Amino acid sequence: MVLVSRSPLAESASYWAQGGIAAALAEGDTPERHLEDTLTAGRRAGRPSAVRVLVEDSPARVRDLESLGVHFDADRHGDLALGLEGGHSERRVVHAGGSATGRRITRELSALVATDERIELLEQSTASAIWCSGGRCVGLVAERPGGALTPVLTRGTVVATGGAAALWERTTNPRGVIGAGLTLAAHAGAALADLEFTQFHPTALLWDGDPDGFLISEAVRGEGALLLDESGERFVDELAPRDEVALAIQAIRNAGGDVRLDMRAIDMTHFPNITAQLERAGLDPRRDLVPVAPAAHYTMGGIATDIDAESTLSGLFAVGECACSGLHGANRLASNSLAECFVFGRRAALAALDRELPPAEHGAPPERGPDPVPPRPTRGALWRYAGLRRNPDDLARLAESDPFPLARKIARSALAREESRGAHQRVDHPETDPELDLNHSLIRGDEPARFERWT
């Protein structure tokens, strides 16, 4: 096995995940209830077969992680301490180190990878192109430090490069989360799906300078933090699905108001990294009301896959935020994303092992692929024209004139969906169209987006 990682292995996108892993582990909870919550949050766009895979497999994947040495937070009885987050009807979110779950998991797993003799690790290297032969993916080309290109032949290539939320100017994501895997896969001929669905997290710190955009985890609202308007009044159910909370906050901001997150009544010792970041900005969450506003956080769209994580290009798999199995629908349920990584990562590995080895006549490896880094103006254009609320004129401008191909695909997908649903809100089509229930947009190359029903 060869693992190509642009950053040091423990600093992947998952490193920054403050949320936990959603799994029906509590007494009285069931996968069926988890399924209902996920489909409700997805606004009738979630793919039921993908959701069922997630909710039935995620408890076992948590136990797998425990067996690999990941220590999850426990209550005073030694049982898993399960958190409550927006959209969940039960406490079912497993955390490690409070809001440092991603950091703890990536630290443990990267240490195991680094010492496994079966894994060749190419750190500080970039997947530069997908290698195709005979209508299937047979590997990739990795660009090593210094620019040398290393071809890698394999029976299955798994893309796990994170999402694209840093394409938007205001984001909770590290700046490198620009959809590089989507750009590579699209260039190789794979279809992308649901690019119009980008989740805006409601509670990103609003600050002049660093750390503006810092994510304040939904878990703090699960423990009782309140959202207050300028009059000090609550205006939304803090644990409603994220699209609903983000739109409520943005409506106040559009009217010239401000929104503050009140964490004064909760025990912030459970969230040490949030406290530390706020203190960097001179804020004490035990005393101060913290200014927040939505920011681009998570892309539900990505490389179109089936429920075994295989893309429309045979031999190419995608896992995590770069993938779109239809699991999240129009609005991701909190903490389903880390669960998705482990559930569908396992399925991708098992499916890839069933594929044939590359043919002996596999052709020459490709040259470098397209540049996945957007020009600076693209981020501002996506924030202005494809933000929380969208209109057709702005989307058409973005689709026709932006120099970055992935931004144009996002705009074309958003233009095609003439309705408002979850994370996609059209001012000219404010209602949800029931004819588009379970329908997912697919786009290839410069073709218009089309819809396909996934069940």
C-alpha positions as CSV (number, residue, x, y, z in Angstrom):
1,M,0.0,0.0,0.0
2,V,1.2,3.5,-0.8
3,L,-0.1,6.5,1.0
4,V,0.5,10.0,-0.6
5,S,0.1,12.9,1.8
6,R,0.7,16.6,0.9
7,S,1.0,17.6,4.6
8,P,2.5,15.7,7.6
9,L,0.3,12.8,8.1
10,A,-1.2,13.9,11.4
11,E,-2.2,17.3,10.0
12,S,-4.9,16.1,7.6
13,A,-8.3,17.9,7.3
14,S,-9.7,15.5,9.9
15,Y,-7.1,16.9,12.4
16,W,-9.2,20.0,12.7
17,A,-12.5,18.2,13.4
18,Q,-14.0,19.5,16.7
19,G,-17.1,17.4,16.4
20,G,-17.2,13.7,17.3
21,I,-18.4,10.5,15.8
22,A,-22.1,9.9,15.6
23,A,-23.1,6.4,16.5
24,A,-26.2,4.8,18.1
25,L,-24.4,3.5,21.2
26,A,-26.6,4.7,24.1
27,E,-29.2,2.5,25.8
28,G,-32.5,3.2,24.2
29,D,-31.0,4.7,21.0
30,T,-31.1,2.7,17.7
31,P,-29.7,2.9,14.2
32,E,-33.3,3.5,13.0
33,R,-33.5,6.7,15.1
34,H,-30.1,7.8,13.8
35,L,-31.4,7.1,10.3
36,E,-34.5,9.2,10.8
37,D,-32.4,12.1,12.2
38,T,-30.0,12.0,9.3
39,L,-32.8,11.9,6.7
40,T,-34.6,14.8,8.4
41,A,-31.5,16.9,8.4
42,G,-30.8,16.1,4.8
43,R,-34.1,17.7,3.8
44,R,-35.5,14.8,1.7
45,A,-32.3,14.7,-0.4
46,G,-30.4,12.0,1.6
47,R,-29.8,8.7,-0.1
48,P,-31.5,6.2,2.1
49,S,-29.2,3.3,1.2
50,A,-26.1,5.3,2.1
51,V,-27.7,6.5,5.4
52,R,-28.6,2.9,6.4
53,V,-25.0,1.8,5.8
54,L,-23.7,4.6,8.0
55,V,-26.0,4.1,10.9
56,E,-25.7,0.4,11.0
57,D,-21.9,0.3,10.7
58,S,-20.8,3.3,12.8
59,P,-21.1,1.6,16.3
60,A,-18.7,-1.1,15.2
61,R,-16.3,1.4,13.7
62,V,-16.1,3.3,17.1
63,R,-15.2,0.0,18.7
64,D,-12.6,-0.6,16.0
65,L,-11.0,2.7,16.9
66,E,-11.0,1.9,20.5
67,S,-9.2,-1.4,19.7
68,L,-6.6,0.6,17.8
69,G,-5.8,2.7,20.9
70,V,-8.1,5.7,20.5
71,H,-9.3,6.8,24.0
72,F,-12.7,8.4,23.9
73,D,-14.1,10.5,26.7
74,A,-15.8,8.6,29.4
75,D,-18.3,9.5,32.1
76,R,-17.8,8.9,35.8
77,H,-18.9,5.3,35.5
78,G,-16.3,4.6,32.8
79,D,-18.9,4.4,30.0
80,L,-18.6,6.4,26.8
81,A,-19.6,10.1,27.4
82,L,-22.1,10.7,24.6
83,G,-22.8,14.3,23.5
84,L,-25.9,15.9,22.1
85,E,-25.5,18.0,18.9
86,G,-27.9,19.8,16.6
87,G,-30.4,17.7,14.7
88,H,-29.9,14.6,16.9
89,S,-32.8,13.3,19.0
90,E,-30.5,11.4,21.3
91,R,-27.0,11.8,22.9
92,R,-24.9,9.8,20.4
93,V,-21.8,11.8,19.7
94,V,-18.5,10.2,20.8
95,H,-15.7,12.7,21.6
96,A,-12.1,12.5,22.4
97,G,-10.5,15.3,24.4
98,G,-13.8,17.3,24.3
99,S,-13.6,19.3,21.1
100,A,-10.2,17.8,20.0
101,T,-11.6,14.6,18.5
102,G,-10.1,14.9,15.1
103,R,-6.7,15.7,16.6
104,R,-6.7,12.7,18.9
105,I,-7.8,10.2,16.3
106,T,-5.4,11.4,13.6
107,R,-2.5,11.4,16.1
108,E,-3.2,7.8,17.1
109,L,-3.8,6.5,13.5
110,S,-0.9,8.3,11.9
111,A,1.5,6.8,14.5
112,L,0.2,3.3,13.5
113,V,0.6,4.0,9.8
114,A,4.2,5.3,10.3
115,T,5.3,2.1,11.9
116,D,3.4,-0.4,9.6
117,E,5.9,-2.0,7.3
118,R,3.2,-2.8,4.8
119,I,2.6,0.9,4.1
120,E,4.9,3.1,2.0
121,L,4.4,6.7,3.1
122,L,5.1,9.5,0.7
123,E,4.8,12.6,2.9
124,Q,5.2,16.1,1.6
125,S,4.1,14.7,-1.8
126,T,1.1,15.7,-3.9
127,A,-1.2,13.5,-6.1
128,S,-0.7,15.3,-9.4
129,A,-2.8,13.3,-11.8
130,I,-5.1,10.2,-11.9
131,W,-3.6,7.5,-14.1
132,C,-6.2,5.9,-16.5
133,S,-5.9,3.1,-18.9
134,G,-8.6,1.1,-20.8
135,G,-11.4,3.2,-19.4
136,R,-10.4,2.6,-15.7
137,C,-8.2,4.1,-13.1
138,V,-5.0,2.2,-12.6
139,G,-3.2,4.5,-10.2
140,L,-1.9,8.0,-9.8
141,V,1.2,10.2,-10.3
142,A,2.7,11.6,-7.1
143,E,4.8,14.8,-7.3
144,R,7.7,14.5,-4.7
145,P,9.6,17.4,-3.0
146,G,11.7,19.0,-5.7
147,G,9.2,18.2,-8.5
148,A,10.1,14.6,-9.3
149,L,7.1,12.6,-10.6
150,T,6.5,9.1,-9.1
151,P,3.9,6.8,-10.9
152,V,2.0,4.5,-8.6
153,L,0.1,1.5,-10.1
154,T,-2.7,0.0,-8.0
155,R,-5.8,-2.1,-8.3
156,G,-7.7,0.6,-6.4
157,T,-7.0,4.3,-5.9
158,V,-8.7,6.0,-2.9
159,V,-9.0,9.8,-2.9
160,A,-9.4,11.2,0.7
161,T,-8.4,14.8,0.2
162,G,-11.0,16.7,2.1
163,G,-13.6,19.1,0.9
164,A,-13.7,22.5,-0.8
165,A,-15.1,24.9,1.8
166,A,-11.9,27.1,1.7
167,L,-12.9,28.1,-1.8
168,W,-15.2,30.6,0.0
169,E,-13.7,33.8,1.4
170,R,-15.1,33.3,4.9
171,T,-14.5,29.8,6.0
172,T,-13.8,27.6,9.1
173,N,-11.4,25.5,7.1
174,P,-7.6,25.6,6.6
175,R,-6.7,27.5,3.4
176,G,-5.6,24.3,1.7
177,V,-9.1,22.8,1.6
178,I,-9.8,23.8,-2.0
179,G,-11.3,20.7,-3.6
180,A,-8.0,19.4,-5.0
181,G,-9.3,15.8,-5.1
182,L,-12.4,17.0,-7.0
183,T,-10.3,18.8,-9.5
184,L,-8.1,15.7,-10.1
185,A,-11.1,13.3,-10.4
186,A,-13.0,15.6,-12.7
187,H,-10.0,16.0,-15.0
188,A,-9.8,12.2,-15.2
189,G,-13.5,12.0,-16.3
190,A,-15.3,11.1,-13.0
191,A,-18.6,12.8,-12.3
192,L,-19.1,15.2,-9.5
193,A,-22.4,15.4,-7.5
194,D,-24.3,17.9,-5.4
195,L,-21.8,20.8,-5.7
196,E,-24.7,23.2,-4.9
197,F,-24.9,21.9,-1.3
198,T,-22.3,23.7,0.8
199,Q,-23.0,23.9,4.5
200,F,-22.4,27.2,6.3
201,H,-21.6,26.6,10.0
202,P,-23.6,29.0,12.1
203,T,-21.1,29.8,14.8
204,A,-17.8,30.8,13.4
205,L,-16.0,33.5,15.4
206,L,-16.5,37.0,13.9
207,W,-13.3,38.9,14.4
208,D,-11.1,41.5,12.7
209,G,-8.1,39.5,11.8
210,D,-6.8,36.1,13.2
211,P,-8.6,34.0,14.4
212,D,-11.7,35.1,12.4
213,G,-13.6,32.1,11.2
214,F,-12.5,29.9,14.0
215,L,-15.1,27.2,14.5
216,I,-16.9,27.1,17.8
217,S,-18.2,23.6,17.9
218,E,-21.9,22.7,18.0
219,A,-21.1,20.7,21.0
220,V,-21.0,23.8,23.2
221,R,-24.6,24.5,22.1
222,G,-25.4,20.9,23.0
223,E,-24.2,21.6,26.5
224,G,-26.4,24.7,26.8
225,A,-24.7,27.7,25.1
226,L,-27.3,30.2,23.8
227,L,-27.5,32.4,20.7
228,L,-28.6,35.9,21.5
229,D,-29.5,38.9,19.3
230,E,-28.6,42.5,20.1
231,S,-31.4,42.7,22.7
232,G,-30.0,39.7,24.5
233,E,-33.0,37.6,23.4
234,R,-32.9,34.1,22.0
235,F,-34.2,33.9,18.4
236,V,-33.7,30.3,17.2
237,D,-33.5,26.8,18.6
238,E,-29.8,26.4,19.1
239,L,-30.0,22.6,18.3
240,A,-32.0,22.9,15.1
241,P,-30.1,21.6,12.0
242,R,-27.3,23.8,10.9
243,D,-28.9,25.3,7.8
244,E,-31.8,26.6,9.8
245,V,-29.6,28.1,12.5
246,A,-27.2,29.7,9.9
247,L,-30.1,31.3,8.0
248,A,-31.6,32.7,11.2
249,I,-28.2,34.3,12.2
250,Q,-27.7,35.7,8.7
251,A,-31.2,37.2,8.6
252,I,-30.3,39.3,11.7
253,R,-27.0,40.3,10.2
254,N,-28.6,41.3,6.9
255,A,-30.9,43.6,9.0
256,G,-27.9,45.3,10.5
257,G,-27.8,43.4,13.8
258,D,-25.2,41.3,15.5
259,V,-25.4,37.8,17.1
260,R,-23.5,36.6,20.2
261,L,-22.9,33.2,21.6
262,D,-23.4,33.0,25.3
263,M,-21.2,30.2,26.8
264,R,-21.1,31.7,30.3
265,A,-23.2,29.0,32.0
266,I,-21.4,26.0,30.7
267,D,-18.2,24.2,31.9
268,M,-15.6,25.3,29.3
269,T,-13.0,23.0,30.8
270,H,-14.6,20.4,28.4
271,F,-13.5,22.6,25.5
272,P,-9.9,23.6,26.2
273,N,-8.9,24.3,22.6
274,I,-11.9,26.6,22.0
275,T,-11.1,28.5,25.2
276,A,-7.5,28.9,24.2
277,Q,-8.3,30.2,20.7
278,L,-10.8,32.7,22.1
279,E,-8.3,33.9,24.7
280,R,-5.9,34.6,21.8
281,A,-8.5,37.1,20.6
282,G,-8.8,38.6,24.1
283,L,-12.1,36.9,24.8
284,D,-13.0,35.0,27.9
285,P,-16.0,32.7,27.1
286,R,-16.7,32.4,30.9
287,R,-17.4,36.1,31.0
288,D,-17.8,37.5,27.5
289,L,-20.5,37.1,24.8
290,V,-18.7,36.0,21.7
291,P,-19.6,37.5,18.3
292,V,-20.4,34.8,15.7
293,A,-21.5,34.6,12.0
294,P,-21.9,31.8,9.5
295,A,-18.9,30.7,7.4
296,A,-18.4,28.0,4.7
297,H,-17.7,24.8,6.6
298,Y,-18.5,21.6,4.8
299,T,-19.2,20.5,1.2
300,M,-21.9,17.9,0.9
301,G,-21.1,17.6,-2.8
302,G,-18.0,15.9,-4.2
303,I,-16.9,13.0,-6.3
304,A,-20.0,11.0,-7.1
305,T,-19.8,7.5,-5.6
306,D,-21.9,4.4,-4.9
307,I,-22.3,3.0,-1.4
308,D,-19.0,1.1,-1.7
309,A,-17.3,4.5,-2.3
310,E,-16.5,3.8,-6.0
311,S,-16.7,6.7,-8.4
312,T,-18.2,6.7,-11.9
313,L,-14.6,5.9,-13.1
314,S,-13.9,2.2,-12.3
315,G,-11.1,1.7,-9.9
316,L,-11.3,5.2,-8.5
317,F,-12.7,5.5,-5.0
318,A,-13.5,8.6,-2.8
319,V,-13.9,8.8,0.9
320,G,-14.8,11.6,3.3
321,E,-15.7,15.1,2.4
322,C,-14.2,14.9,-1.1
323,A,-16.9,12.2,-1.8
324,C,-20.6,12.4,-2.4
325,S,-22.5,9.2,-1.9
326,G,-25.7,11.2,-1.2
327,L,-25.4,10.4,2.5
328,H,-25.8,14.0,3.7
329,G,-28.4,15.2,1.3
330,A,-28.9,18.9,1.4
331,N,-27.6,19.4,4.9
332,R,-25.1,17.3,6.9
333,L,-26.2,16.1,10.4
334,A,-23.6,17.1,12.9
335,S,-20.8,14.5,13.5
336,N,-21.9,12.2,10.7
337,S,-18.7,13.2,8.8
338,L,-16.1,11.5,10.9
339,A,-18.4,8.4,11.1
340,E,-18.6,8.6,7.3
341,C,-14.8,8.5,7.0
342,F,-14.5,5.2,8.9
343,V,-17.6,3.5,7.6
344,F,-17.0,4.2,4.0
345,G,-13.2,4.1,4.2
346,R,-13.5,0.4,5.3
347,R,-16.0,-0.3,2.5
348,A,-13.7,1.4,-0.1
349,A,-10.7,-0.7,1.1
350,L,-12.7,-4.0,0.8
351,A,-14.1,-3.1,-2.6
352,A,-10.7,-2.1,-3.9
353,L,-9.2,-5.4,-2.9
354,D,-11.7,-7.1,-5.1
355,R,-10.6,-5.2,-8.2
356,E,-8.2,-6.8,-10.7
357,L,-4.6,-5.8,-10.8
358,P,-3.8,-3.2,-13.5
359,P,-3.3,-4.8,-17.0
360,A,0.3,-5.5,-18.1
361,E,-0.3,-3.0,-21.0
362,H,-1.3,0.0,-18.9
363,G,0.3,2.8,-21.0
364,A,2.5,5.6,-19.9
365,P,1.6,7.6,-16.8
366,P,0.1,11.1,-17.4
367,E,1.9,14.4,-17.0
368,R,0.9,16.8,-14.3
369,G,-2.8,17.4,-14.0
370,P,-4.5,20.8,-13.7
371,D,-3.5,23.3,-11.0
372,P,-6.0,22.8,-8.1
373,V,-5.3,26.2,-6.5
374,P,-7.9,28.9,-7.3
375,P,-6.9,32.4,-8.2
376,R,-7.4,34.8,-5.3
377,P,-10.6,36.5,-6.7
378,T,-12.4,33.2,-6.9
379,R,-12.8,33.0,-3.1
380,G,-14.5,36.5,-2.9
381,A,-16.7,35.7,-5.9
382,L,-18.0,32.4,-4.4
383,W,-18.7,34.2,-1.1
384,R,-20.6,37.0,-2.9
385,Y,-22.4,34.9,-5.6
386,A,-22.8,31.5,-4.1
387,G,-23.2,32.2,-0.4
388,L,-26.1,31.5,2.0
389,R,-28.6,33.0,-0.4
390,R,-28.3,32.9,-4.2
391,N,-29.9,34.5,-7.2
392,P,-29.7,33.4,-10.9
393,D,-27.9,36.5,-12.2
394,D,-25.0,36.1,-9.7
395,L,-24.8,32.4,-10.3
396,A,-24.7,32.9,-14.1
397,R,-22.0,35.5,-13.7
398,L,-19.9,33.0,-11.7
399,A,-20.6,30.2,-14.1
400,E,-19.6,32.1,-17.2
401,S,-16.7,34.3,-16.1
402,D,-14.8,32.8,-13.1
403,P,-11.4,31.5,-14.2
404,F,-11.5,28.5,-11.9
405,P,-13.2,25.4,-13.4
406,L,-14.4,24.0,-10.1
407,A,-16.1,27.3,-9.2
408,R,-17.9,27.3,-12.5
409,K,-19.1,23.8,-11.9
410,I,-20.4,24.8,-8.5
411,A,-22.3,27.7,-10.1
412,R,-23.8,25.5,-12.8
413,S,-25.0,23.0,-10.3
414,A,-26.6,25.8,-8.2
415,L,-28.3,27.2,-11.3
416,A,-29.7,23.8,-12.2
417,R,-31.4,23.3,-8.8
418,E,-34.3,25.7,-9.1
419,E,-35.6,25.4,-5.6
420,S,-34.5,26.1,-2.0
421,R,-33.5,23.1,0.0
422,G,-31.2,22.9,3.1
423,A,-27.8,24.5,2.4
424,H,-29.0,25.7,-1.1
425,Q,-31.2,28.8,-0.9
426,R,-32.4,30.5,-4.1
427,V,-34.1,33.9,-3.6
428,D,-36.0,33.4,-6.9
429,H,-37.2,29.8,-5.9
430,P,-37.8,30.1,-2.1
431,E,-39.8,26.8,-1.9
432,T,-38.7,23.2,-2.0
433,D,-39.7,21.3,-5.1
434,P,-41.0,17.8,-4.1
435,E,-40.2,16.6,-7.6
436,L,-36.6,16.9,-6.7
437,D,-36.8,14.8,-3.6
438,L,-34.0,12.2,-3.6
439,N,-32.6,13.8,-6.8
440,H,-28.9,14.6,-7.0
441,S,-27.1,16.8,-9.5
442,L,-24.3,15.3,-11.5
443,I,-21.8,17.2,-13.7
444,R,-19.0,16.3,-16.0
445,G,-16.6,18.6,-17.8
446,D,-18.4,21.6,-19.3
447,E,-21.7,19.9,-19.6
448,P,-24.8,21.3,-17.9
449,A,-25.7,19.6,-14.6
450,R,-28.3,16.9,-14.8
451,F,-30.4,15.2,-12.1
452,E,-30.4,11.5,-11.1
453,R,-32.6,9.8,-8.5
454,W,-30.6,7.9,-5.8
455,T,-32.4,5.6,-3.4
